């Protein structure tokens, strides 16, 4: 049960995902990176069916990189999101659909705006100020409804994120121990220690 | 290539706030039905200047039937890109797709190449306004001002002399009209022989393609003082 959150702020998008890789009752790994860097200004947190997740995420990463190499500029977040959504929607009615949920966070360098997209395995996509997938969403969404500020600076955004993580630790039966947090802004992608 | 050098001239000029395309029509005459271009949706008689996508217009020179087929292909390509990426196709990408198609016809299958040269005028957020030229070999290049079809050598040298780097759209329109009047077969310009189009940004910074209707072309010619003067009226006045 992967948990991921994301929220937008003034000129940045924060994306967080847990780092536990587990099967049934065994925790195999506690430092798994579930946030792929798709381009200099685009992050994607993935969750869902084991195997499908990494496969689809790498497929997306490689295709976006190919676009970047072919055309010298990367796809803008909105266009990349459309392409990713289209891929999932086509997979849905195929013999073996991908069962992957995504949170796409990016900074559009043309319009200088942060953008966040919530995408699920059916190919549903919507642009959101904040979003979450998995059991974490039951706690995070109401917290962010109350404490999210789209014009907030990075520190305030991190504070809101910490609230979500603490609530999950407190109330979810099998809560993950550690989370990986990445931020994307006009300077690109970097990891943050919470 | 021979057919193209006999075809109607197409002229394109890049300005800092837009692109201008003008073309000389070869198929004209009193009996020609022009109702399509007078009231039509996207403008243009369907002979020289075409709308490829909301952010790209093109002018063709050469075999008209080949040109129609290529225009159709490029329109489909542009929509296919919109389908996948929910965004207007970048101009250079559209040009590349068309050129890949043209090149294929020079290498595979025993088919003959498309006998068309095309000028593409477009806008995208990456490189703003752009002007490209492609030929039957599938080769393409970007230009600030260029010309294809008949008398393109003369027109090209005229453009080289008069073009300035930071030219505005109104100046570019004037430059295009003056160059056309010097290179066209007929003595004066008129809306029956001229097709005209511009690509600019509207108030919301979105690309706006305008293919002029015959009446608008006449008004434009009057504005730039290049219209056919009514000789009888002048003589009576004198």
Interface residues (C-beta under 8 A of the other chain):
Chain A: X71 X73 X75 X76 X78 X79 X80 X82 X83 X86 X110
Chain B: X83 X84 X85 X86 X87 X90 X92 X93 X125 X126
